[in-house]
Amino acid sequence: MSKFNKGLWEHYGEETAYFAVITEDKFRKESLTETARQEFFAGGEEYIQTIWKEIESNFAANFEPQKAVDFGCGVGRLTIPLAKKCKEIIGVDISDKMLKEAQVNCEKFGIENASFVESDDTLSKLTEKVDFVHSFIVIQHIKPVIGEKIFSRLVEILNDGGVGALHIKYANPGRFASRLRYFVYREFPVIYKVRSLILGAKKEPLIPVYNYNLNNIFRILQEQNCHKCVVRFSDHGHLGVLIFFQKQKDITY
């Protein structure tokens, strides 16, 4: 059985898919206006332009992948602009409802080179080599015991010379009391449900967030011949790193 919390993401895919991607109230299903929706996708376009500049400055000028993977694609916010950069893009997500919404959004944007597959613990449906792998603010929602395997698999399917841009969370800068409270809510969901009931909050499950050991992450990269890495720090209330890397088997130190 998958260690993914499929039920959690199917809930958000059904109830409020856009809010699950960017947790701001204006992106909730009941509040989502056409203006907010346009803002949602425009932010994705801006982000992809930014990471492309990093890739072309540090790894490959005029980078044009033949085939790419967007892991944790959600409703396609980043898959759509990636489709404009790649000959073929594969969006991967655990939620069937998210994948269906991503397909609808691709049709709305006139994207014809995107396909979508359901994720599992081993990414078993990704059977071909690719030139680019991407994931942003996604792996942090998966328990590290399985998330590290997924990270490793994404690196493994890269062609020699291929480039990756994968985001990992490594620390929570909050006070000890708030970190402890969150840990209890995450590990004991019934307590979070009771808390929501008492406060009269929305009856929706807590989206889990986990810290990763960067020693393990960089070991995966080194063991799979990704000897050149560029790191950009992120802060979305949690401290993370967006790691850009290139696989090159002929480089040793």
C-alpha atoms as a printed R data frame, in Angstrom:
    type eleno elety resid chain resno       x      y       z
1   ATOM     1    CA   MET     A     1   0.000  0.000   0.000
2   ATOM     2    CA   SER     A     2   1.238  3.479  -0.843
3   ATOM     3    CA   LYS     A     3   2.604  5.603   1.977
4   ATOM     4    CA   PHE     A     4   1.175  8.654   0.209
5   ATOM     5    CA   ASN     A     5  -1.868 10.127   1.920
6   ATOM     6    CA   LYS     A     6  -3.959  9.788  -1.209
7   ATOM     7    CA   GLY     A     7  -7.199 10.507   0.651
8   ATOM     8    CA   LEU     A     8  -5.873 13.863   1.825
9   ATOM     9    CA   TRP     A     9  -4.996 15.046  -1.675
10  ATOM    10    CA   GLU     A    10  -8.176 13.680  -3.208
11  ATOM    11    CA   HIS     A    11 -10.077 15.706  -0.595
12  ATOM    12    CA   TYR     A    12  -8.301 18.904  -1.605
13  ATOM    13    CA   GLY     A    13  -8.543 18.020  -5.292
14  ATOM    14    CA   GLU     A    14 -12.288 17.751  -4.922
15  ATOM    15    CA   GLU     A    15 -12.970 20.574  -2.473
16  ATOM    16    CA   THR     A    16 -10.450 23.302  -3.204
17  ATOM    17    CA   ALA     A    17  -7.657 22.268  -5.572
18  ATOM    18    CA   TYR     A    18  -6.163 25.718  -6.173
19  ATOM    19    CA   PHE     A    19  -5.965 26.503  -2.456
20  ATOM    20    CA   ALA     A    20  -4.018 23.270  -1.948
21  ATOM    21    CA   VAL     A    21  -1.359 24.662  -4.303
22  ATOM    22    CA   ILE     A    22  -1.236 28.190  -2.845
23  ATOM    23    CA   THR     A    23  -2.823 28.373   0.597
24  ATOM    24    CA   GLU     A    24  -4.351 31.831   0.313
25  ATOM    25    CA   ASP     A    25  -8.080 32.284   0.852
26  ATOM    26    CA   LYS     A    26  -8.592 33.955  -2.533
27  ATOM    27    CA   PHE     A    27  -7.738 30.613  -4.149
28  ATOM    28    CA   ARG     A    28 -10.387 28.657  -2.244
29  ATOM    29    CA   LYS     A    29 -13.110 27.182  -4.424
30  ATOM    30    CA   GLU     A    30 -15.807 29.461  -3.020
31  ATOM    31    CA   SER     A    31 -13.660 32.593  -3.469
32  ATOM    32    CA   LEU     A    32 -11.850 31.859  -6.732
33  ATOM    33    CA   THR     A    33 -12.581 34.633  -9.230
34  ATOM    34    CA   GLU     A    34 -11.345 34.788 -12.802
35  ATOM    35    CA   THR     A    35  -8.913 37.514 -11.731
36  ATOM    36    CA   ALA     A    36  -7.517 35.309  -8.970
37  ATOM    37    CA   ARG     A    37  -7.293 32.393 -11.378
38  ATOM    38    CA   GLN     A    38  -5.298 34.487 -13.853
39  ATOM    39    CA   GLU     A    39  -3.002 35.596 -11.021
40  ATOM    40    CA   PHE     A    40  -2.549 31.947 -10.023
41  ATOM    41    CA   PHE     A    41  -1.272 30.925 -13.455
42  ATOM    42    CA   ALA     A    42   0.684 34.139 -14.068
43  ATOM    43    CA   GLY     A    43   2.721 33.389 -10.946
44  ATOM    44    CA   GLY     A    44   3.568 30.004 -12.415
45  ATOM    45    CA   GLU     A    45   4.784 31.595 -15.634
46  ATOM    46    CA   GLU     A    46   7.020 33.994 -13.695
47  ATOM    47    CA   TYR     A    47   8.489 31.195 -11.603
48  ATOM    48    CA   ILE     A    48   9.390 29.062 -14.636
49  ATOM    49    CA   GLN     A    49  11.020 32.049 -16.330
50  ATOM    50    CA   THR     A    50  13.143 32.542 -13.202
51  ATOM    51    CA   ILE     A    51  14.343 28.952 -12.970
52  ATOM    52    CA   TRP     A    52  15.067 28.884 -16.697
53  ATOM    53    CA   LYS     A    53  17.406 31.819 -16.261
54  ATOM    54    CA   GLU     A    54  19.222 29.876 -13.522
55  ATOM    55    CA   ILE     A    55  19.530 26.801 -15.727
56  ATOM    56    CA   GLU     A    56  20.746 28.682 -18.782
57  ATOM    57    CA   SER     A    57  23.197 30.745 -16.728
58  ATOM    58    CA   ASN     A    58  24.696 27.803 -14.849
59  ATOM    59    CA   PHE     A    59  24.231 24.641 -16.905
60  ATOM    60    CA   ALA     A    60  22.999 24.840 -20.486
61  ATOM    61    CA   ALA     A    61  22.497 27.908 -22.641
62  ATOM    62    CA   ASN     A    62  19.304 27.755 -24.738
63  ATOM    63    CA   PHE     A    63  18.081 24.786 -22.707
64  ATOM    64    CA   GLU     A    64  15.339 22.955 -24.642
65  ATOM    65    CA   PRO     A    65  14.503 19.551 -23.097
66  ATOM    66    CA   GLN     A    66  12.957 16.923 -25.333
67  ATOM    67    CA   LYS     A    67  11.116 15.287 -22.451
68  ATOM    68    CA   ALA     A    68  10.541 16.537 -18.903
69  ATOM    69    CA   VAL     A    69   8.741 15.578 -15.695
70  ATOM    70    CA   ASP     A    70   6.876 17.882 -13.310
71  ATOM    71    CA   PHE     A    71   6.436 15.941 -10.066
72  ATOM    72    CA   GLY     A    72   3.490 17.052  -7.930
73  ATOM    73    CA   CYS     A    73   1.938 18.913 -10.826
74  ATOM    74    CA   GLY     A    74  -1.372 19.620  -9.062
75  ATOM    75    CA   VAL     A    75  -3.718 21.522 -11.372
76  ATOM    76    CA   GLY     A    76  -0.929 22.318 -13.862
77  ATOM    77    CA   ARG     A    77   0.202 25.735 -12.615
78  ATOM    78    CA   LEU     A    78   3.846 24.980 -13.484
79  ATOM    79    CA   THR     A    79   3.277 22.180 -15.985
80  ATOM    80    CA   ILE     A    80   1.664 24.603 -18.435
81  ATOM    81    CA   PRO     A    81   4.609 27.031 -18.696
82  ATOM    82    CA   LEU     A    82   7.013 24.071 -18.704
83  ATOM    83    CA   ALA     A    83   5.149 22.694 -21.711
84  ATOM    84    CA   LYS     A    84   6.150 25.843 -23.578
85  ATOM    85    CA   LYS     A    85   9.816 25.127 -22.821
86  ATOM    86    CA   CYS     A    86   9.885 21.386 -23.558
87  ATOM    87    CA   LYS     A    87   8.925 19.212 -26.498
88  ATOM    88    CA   GLU     A    88   7.026 16.895 -24.127
89  ATOM    89    CA   ILE     A    89   6.079 17.273 -20.449
90  ATOM    90    CA   ILE     A    90   4.717 14.631 -18.086
91  ATOM    91    CA   GLY     A    91   2.789 15.859 -15.050
92  ATOM    92    CA   VAL     A    92   2.767 13.496 -12.072
93  ATOM    93    CA   ASP     A    93   0.423 13.713  -9.087
94  ATOM    94    CA   ILE     A    94  -1.151 11.409  -6.487
95  ATOM    95    CA   SER     A    95  -4.624 12.917  -6.874
96  ATOM    96    CA   ASP     A    96  -6.797 11.787  -9.779
97  ATOM    97    CA   LYS     A    97  -8.937 14.898  -9.340
98  ATOM    98    CA   MET     A    98  -5.913 17.160  -9.560
99  ATOM    99    CA   LEU     A    99  -4.780 15.404 -12.717
100 ATOM   100    CA   LYS     A   100  -8.185 15.827 -14.343
101 ATOM   101    CA   GLU     A   101  -8.198 19.526 -13.497
102 ATOM   102    CA   ALA     A   102  -4.657 19.871 -14.884
103 ATOM   103    CA   GLN     A   103  -5.800 18.312 -18.154
104 ATOM   104    CA   VAL     A   104  -8.735 20.725 -18.349
105 ATOM   105    CA   ASN     A   105  -6.412 23.665 -17.733
106 ATOM   106    CA   CYS     A   106  -4.034 22.489 -20.458
107 ATOM   107    CA   GLU     A   107  -6.934 22.426 -22.895
108 ATOM   108    CA   LYS     A   108  -7.913 25.957 -21.853
109 ATOM   109    CA   PHE     A   109  -4.369 27.180 -22.484
110 ATOM   110    CA   GLY     A   110  -4.037 25.300 -25.777
111 ATOM   111    CA   ILE     A   111  -1.326 22.967 -24.459
112 ATOM   112    CA   GLU     A   112  -1.119 19.770 -26.512
113 ATOM   113    CA   ASN     A   113   2.262 18.325 -25.495
114 ATOM   114    CA   ALA     A   114   1.429 17.503 -21.857
115 ATOM   115    CA   SER     A   115   0.419 14.113 -20.506
116 ATOM   116    CA   PHE     A   116  -0.398 13.095 -16.954
117 ATOM   117    CA   VAL     A   117   0.198  9.999 -14.825
118 ATOM   118    CA   GLU     A   118  -0.700  9.026 -11.288
119 ATOM   119    CA   SER     A   119   2.141  8.871  -8.791
120 ATOM   120    CA   ASP     A   120   3.072  6.065  -6.428
121 ATOM   121    CA   ASP     A   121   5.905  5.350  -3.989
122 ATOM   122    CA   THR     A   122   8.311  4.255  -6.734
123 ATOM   123    CA   LEU     A   123   7.158  6.410  -9.677
124 ATOM   124    CA   SER     A   124   6.572  3.121 -11.481
125 ATOM   125    CA   LYS     A   125   4.739  4.814 -14.364
126 ATOM   126    CA   LEU     A   126   7.790  6.836 -15.324
127 ATOM   127    CA   THR     A   127   9.522  4.268 -17.511
128 ATOM   128    CA   GLU     A   128  11.566  6.433 -19.903
129 ATOM   129    CA   LYS     A   129  14.599  8.647 -19.507
130 ATOM   130    CA   VAL     A   130  14.046 12.423 -19.534
131 ATOM   131    CA   ASP     A   131  16.127 15.584 -19.919
132 ATOM   132    CA   PHE     A   132  14.619 17.635 -17.109
133 ATOM   133    CA   VAL     A   133  13.004 16.846 -13.767
134 ATOM   134    CA   HIS     A   134  11.217 19.441 -11.682
135 ATOM   135    CA   SER     A   135   9.341 19.675  -8.393
136 ATOM   136    CA   PHE     A   136   8.569 22.733  -6.287
137 ATOM   137    CA   ILE     A   137   7.122 22.796  -2.737
138 ATOM   138    CA   VAL     A   138   5.848 19.222  -3.130
139 ATOM   139    CA   ILE     A   139   8.311 16.676  -1.731
140 ATOM   140    CA   GLN     A   140   8.082 18.397   1.663
141 ATOM   141    CA   HIS     A   141   4.541 17.008   2.003
142 ATOM   142    CA   ILE     A   142   5.786 13.399   1.787
143 ATOM   143    CA   LYS     A   143   7.338 11.503   4.692
144 ATOM   144    CA   PRO     A   144  11.118 11.458   4.162
145 ATOM   145    CA   VAL     A   145  11.268  7.642   4.276
146 ATOM   146    CA   ILE     A   146   9.470  7.575   0.919
147 ATOM   147    CA   GLY     A   147  10.272 11.116  -0.261
148 ATOM   148    CA   GLU     A   148  13.993 10.359  -0.441
149 ATOM   149    CA   LYS     A   149  13.255  7.353  -2.652
150 ATOM   150    CA   ILE     A   150  11.163  9.526  -4.938
151 ATOM   151    CA   PHE     A   151  13.903 12.155  -5.051
152 ATOM   152    CA   SER     A   152  16.406  9.427  -5.958
153 ATOM   153    CA   ARG     A   153  14.141  8.036  -8.662
154 ATOM   154    CA   LEU     A   154  13.692 11.477 -10.234
155 ATOM   155    CA   VAL     A   155  17.467 11.837 -10.430
156 ATOM   156    CA   GLU     A   156  17.816  8.280 -11.746
157 ATOM   157    CA   ILE     A   157  15.567  8.850 -14.784
158 ATOM   158    CA   LEU     A   158  17.650 11.799 -15.984
159 ATOM   159    CA   ASN     A   159  19.657 11.317 -19.150
160 ATOM   160    CA   ASP     A   160  23.362 12.056 -18.976
161 ATOM   161    CA   GLY     A   161  23.588 15.818 -19.357
162 ATOM   162    CA   GLY     A   162  20.046 16.219 -18.037
163 ATOM   163    CA   VAL     A   163  19.168 18.937 -15.548
164 ATOM   164    CA   GLY     A   164  17.040 18.892 -12.404
165 ATOM   165    CA   ALA     A   165  15.400 21.545 -10.234
166 ATOM   166    CA   LEU     A   166  14.027 19.957  -7.074
167 ATOM   167    CA   HIS     A   167  12.836 21.717  -3.929
168 ATOM   168    CA   ILE     A   168  13.412 20.355  -0.417
169 ATOM   169    CA   LYS     A   169  12.449 21.719   3.016
170 ATOM   170    CA   TYR     A   170  15.071 21.365   5.731
171 ATOM   171    CA   ALA     A   171  14.019 23.445   8.768
172 ATOM   172    CA   ASN     A   172  11.166 25.138  10.581
173 ATOM   173    CA   PRO     A   173  12.299 28.506  11.976
174 ATOM   174    CA   GLY     A   174   9.334 28.823  14.347
175 ATOM   175    CA   ARG     A   175   9.468 28.798  18.117
176 ATOM   176    CA   PHE     A   176   9.747 25.477  19.917
177 ATOM   177    CA   ALA     A   177   6.160 25.622  21.197
178 ATOM   178    CA   SER     A   178   4.710 26.183  17.715
179 ATOM   179    CA   ARG     A   179   6.884 23.445  16.231
180 ATOM   180    CA   LEU     A   180   5.803 21.030  18.937
181 ATOM   181    CA   ARG     A   181   2.142 21.922  18.442
182 ATOM   182    CA   TYR     A   182   2.403 21.336  14.712
183 ATOM   183    CA   PHE     A   183   4.154 17.998  15.273
184 ATOM   184    CA   VAL     A   184   1.314 16.837  17.506
185 ATOM   185    CA   TYR     A   185  -1.331 17.928  14.991
186 ATOM   186    CA   ARG     A   186   0.524 16.202  12.136
187 ATOM   187    CA   GLU     A   187   1.234 12.945  13.911
188 ATOM   188    CA   PHE     A   188  -2.111 12.700  15.731
189 ATOM   189    CA   PRO     A   189  -4.783 13.895  13.259
190 ATOM   190    CA   VAL     A   190  -7.616 13.280  15.709
191 ATOM   191    CA   ILE     A   191  -6.230 16.029  17.953
192 ATOM   192    CA   TYR     A   192  -6.219 18.425  15.002
193 ATOM   193    CA   LYS     A   193  -9.828 17.512  14.234
194 ATOM   194    CA   VAL     A   194 -10.854 18.209  17.825
195 ATOM   195    CA   ARG     A   195  -8.988 21.518  17.762
196 ATOM   196    CA   SER     A   196 -10.780 22.535  14.533
197 ATOM   197    CA   LEU     A   197 -14.134 21.562  16.043
198 ATOM   198    CA   ILE     A   198 -13.525 23.622  19.172
199 ATOM   199    CA   LEU     A   199 -12.374 26.683  17.187
200 ATOM   200    CA   GLY     A   200 -15.131 26.336  14.615
201 ATOM   201    CA   ALA     A   201 -12.510 26.163  11.865
202 ATOM   202    CA   LYS     A   202 -13.027 24.591   8.444
203 ATOM   203    CA   LYS     A   203 -13.295 20.816   8.598
204 ATOM   204    CA   GLU     A   204 -10.347 20.069   6.370
205 ATOM   205    CA   PRO     A   205  -7.337 17.840   7.024
206 ATOM   206    CA   LEU     A   206  -3.969 19.289   7.934
207 ATOM   207    CA   ILE     A   207  -1.511 19.411   5.056
208 ATOM   208    CA   PRO     A   208   1.633 17.742   6.451
209 ATOM   209    CA   VAL     A   209   5.087 19.260   6.061
210 ATOM   210    CA   TYR     A   210   8.343 17.433   6.817
211 ATOM   211    CA   ASN     A   211  11.986 18.424   7.183
212 ATOM   212    CA   TYR     A   212  14.570 16.540   5.133
213 ATOM   213    CA   ASN     A   213  18.176 15.748   5.990
214 ATOM   214    CA   LEU     A   214  20.206 17.570   3.350
215 ATOM   215    CA   ASN     A   215  23.135 15.197   3.947
216 ATOM   216    CA   ASN     A   216  21.003 12.391   2.539
217 ATOM   217    CA   ILE     A   217  19.819 14.527  -0.373
218 ATOM   218    CA   PHE     A   218  23.311 15.580  -1.462
219 ATOM   219    CA   ARG     A   219  24.571 12.012  -1.080
220 ATOM   220    CA   ILE     A   220  21.889 10.888  -3.557
221 ATOM   221    CA   LEU     A   221  23.055 13.557  -6.002
222 ATOM   222    CA   GLN     A   222  26.730 12.656  -5.634
223 ATOM   223    CA   GLU     A   223  26.142  8.919  -5.965
224 ATOM   224    CA   GLN     A   224  24.191  9.518  -9.180
225 ATOM   225    CA   ASN     A   225  26.914 11.654 -10.789
226 ATOM   226    CA   CYS     A   226  25.344 15.058 -10.273
227 ATOM   227    CA   HIS     A   227  28.575 16.801  -9.414
228 ATOM   228    CA   LYS     A   228  27.546 20.344 -10.236
229 ATOM   229    CA   CYS     A   229  24.845 21.834  -8.033
230 ATOM   230    CA   VAL     A   230  23.532 25.352  -7.535
231 ATOM   231    CA   VAL     A   231  21.425 26.056  -4.451
232 ATOM   232    CA   ARG     A   232  18.874 28.814  -3.980
233 ATOM   233    CA   PHE     A   233  17.281 29.251  -0.564
234 ATOM   234    CA   SER     A   234  13.521 29.584  -0.080
235 ATOM   235    CA   ASP     A   235  11.365 30.771   2.805
236 ATOM   236    CA   HIS     A   236   7.643 30.058   2.711
237 ATOM   237    CA   GLY     A   237   7.274 30.029   6.478
238 ATOM   238    CA   HIS     A   238   9.565 26.999   6.343
239 ATOM   239    CA   LEU     A   239  13.201 27.065   5.249
240 ATOM   240    CA   GLY     A   240  14.012 25.186   2.076
241 ATOM   241    CA   VAL     A   241  16.389 24.882  -0.845
242 ATOM   242    CA   LEU     A   242  15.764 24.699  -4.566
243 ATOM   243    CA   ILE     A   243  18.605 22.552  -5.863
244 ATOM   244    CA   PHE     A   244  19.610 22.860  -9.504
245 ATOM   245    CA   PHE     A   245  21.885 20.068 -10.719
246 ATOM   246    CA   GLN     A   246  23.186 18.365 -13.825
247 ATOM   247    CA   LYS     A   247  24.009 14.698 -14.326
248 ATOM   248    CA   GLN     A   248  27.403 14.187 -15.966
249 ATOM   249    CA   LYS     A   249  28.998 10.749 -15.657
250 ATOM   250    CA   ASP     A   250  32.413 11.749 -16.987
251 ATOM   251    CA   ILE     A   251  33.194 14.235 -14.200
252 ATOM   252    CA   THR     A   252  35.109 13.036 -11.132
253 ATOM   253    CA   TYR     A   253  37.059 14.781  -8.363
